[in-house]
C-alpha cells in the first residue's frame, strides 16, 4: 500500500473514532448553555434531596394561609404567572369570593401552593415551613400536614387548609418534601 494512501486511511480512521467517542460520552449532568440544570424525575429528586448540601432560606414568606379554602383535593402547585395565579386563587377563594389575590411580582418571584384537601374536622393544618435551595438552585419545600390524633375529639366542621408561599423565581424543578404529623390528645 502506498504510504500517502496509508496515512490518509489512518487519519480517516482516527477522525471517525474521535467522532464516535464524542457520541458515546456519558449524558451531561451539568447546566446547559443558559444555566438550566437538567430535569430529574421525582424519585431522583427525593433521593438527591438527602444527598446534596442544602442552603436554607432565611425566612418563609407566606402570601396567604387559611383553614377554609375551597380546594376539595390535596394539591402541590408551583405558580409562575399572573394568569395561573388568578385561576388558582379562584379555586382557593371559591366562587363567591370578593377579595383580590395577594399581589405577586412574577418577574422576580413565584408561588408554592400546598393544599390539604377537605378534612372532616377542625384541627387539621398544613404549613410550608422550610424552604431550601441546592447547589443547582433547585428548590425543596418542606410541607407539614398535621392531622387529628387517635384520642382527639372532633368539631364537625369541614375544613380545607391551604398555605401559599412566595419564593424567588426559578425555572428549575421544585420538590415538595412531605411530613405528616398527628396531634397528641389526652384520653380522659
N, C-alpha and C positions, 0 to 999 in steps of 0.2 A: 504494500500500500504506500502510496506517495506520502511523504512527510507533511506536506501542506494539507492534504486531504485528511490525514490522521489528526492533525491539530484542530482542524475545523470540526470534525466529528466529536473530538474530546471536548471542545469548547461548547458545542451544542448540547452535549450530554450534561455538562456541568450547569449550564443555564437551565435546562429542563429540571434537573434535580433540585436546584435552588427554588424554582417556581413551585414545585410540588411540596417542598418542605415549608414554604410560606403558607400554602393552603392547609396543611395538616397541623398547624400550630394550635395550641390549646385555645379555647374560647377566651376572649378578652374579659377580664374581671374588673378592669379599671374603668374610670369615667370615659365617656365618648368625647368628641371634639367640643361639644357645648358644655361639658362638665356634668352631664347626667350620669348617675350611677346606673348600671344595668338592672333591669327589673328582676325581682326574685319572687318565687311563689310564697304563699302564706306560710306553709310549713317550714320552708327555708328561713323565712323571716323570723319565726318564733325560735328556731334553733340558733340563728345568728344573734338574736337579742340576748341570749345567755352567754354568748362567746365574745361579743365586742365590748369595748370600753364605751360607756355611755356618759354623756355630759348632761346633767340635769339643768332644766331651765330654772331661773331664779324664782319665778312665781308663775302661777297658773291664772290666766285672765279669763274669768267666767263672764261671757257675754250675756248669758241667760240661764237660769236654773229654776225649775218649777216641779212640783209633785203632781200637778194636774194638767199635764199636756193632753193633747188629743191623738197621740201616737199609740195606736192599738197594739202594734207589734214591736218587738225589740229591734233596734236599729243601731248601726255604727256607720256614720257617714262623714265624708270629707266634702266641704262646700267651698268652691273656689271662685264663684262669680255671683253677681247680684241677682241674676235671673233664677239660678238654682236656689239662692237664699230665700227669695220671695216664695218659691214653691215649697221649700221645706218649712218655712215659717208658717205658711197657710196650714200645713199638716200639723204643726206643733200647736198653734194657737186655736185652731178649729174654725168652722165656717162662720161663726158669729163674732169673731174677734174684731175689735176696732183698733187695737194697738198696732202701731207700726213695728216692724222688726228692728232690733238693735242695729245701729249703724256699724258698717264694717268697711274698711279701706282695702278692697280686694287687690289693689296694686301692690300692697305690702304684706297683707295678712290673709289667712283663710280660717275657716271654722271647722272644728271637730264636733260632731253631734253624737251623743250616746243617749239612747232612749231605752228604757227598760220594758216597755210594753205594759199592757193593762195588768194590774195586780189586784186581787180581791179585797185586800185590807190595807188600811193606812199603816205606815211604819216602814214601807219599802222605800229605799233610796238608791240613787245612782249618782256617782261622782267621778269625774275625770280629775284625779288628784295629783298626778305626777306626769310630767312631760319630759322625755329625754330625746337627745339627738346623738347619732353615732358619728364616726369619722367621715362617713359618706353623706352626712346631713340628712339621713333618713330620720323620720320622727316616730317615736314609740310613745303611745299614750296609755297610761295605766288606768283602767276603768274598774271601779269597785262597785259591786252591787251588794246591797245589804237587804236581806230578806227577814221575814218574821221567823223567830226561832220556834222550836217544838213546844216549849212551855208558855209561849206568849199568847195573850188574848188577841182578839181581832175586832177592830172597829170596822163594821161593814160599810165601807165606802171604797168604791173602785178608784184607784189612783193609777197614774201613768207617768212616773218620774222621767225627767229629761235634764241633761246638762249640755250646754253649748260653750265651747272654749275657743278663744282666739289664739292662734299660733302664727309665727312668721310664715309667709307663703313659700311653698316649695313644690316642685313638680315630681319630687321623689316619692316613693311609696310611704304610706302611713300604716303602722301596725298597731292595732288595739290589743293590749295585753290584759286579759280578763282576770279579775279577782272576785270571788264570791264569798260573802260572809253572812253569818246569821246572828240576829240579836240574841242575847242571853237573857232569859227571864227567870225569875224565881218562881218556884211552884209553891203555892200557899195552901 
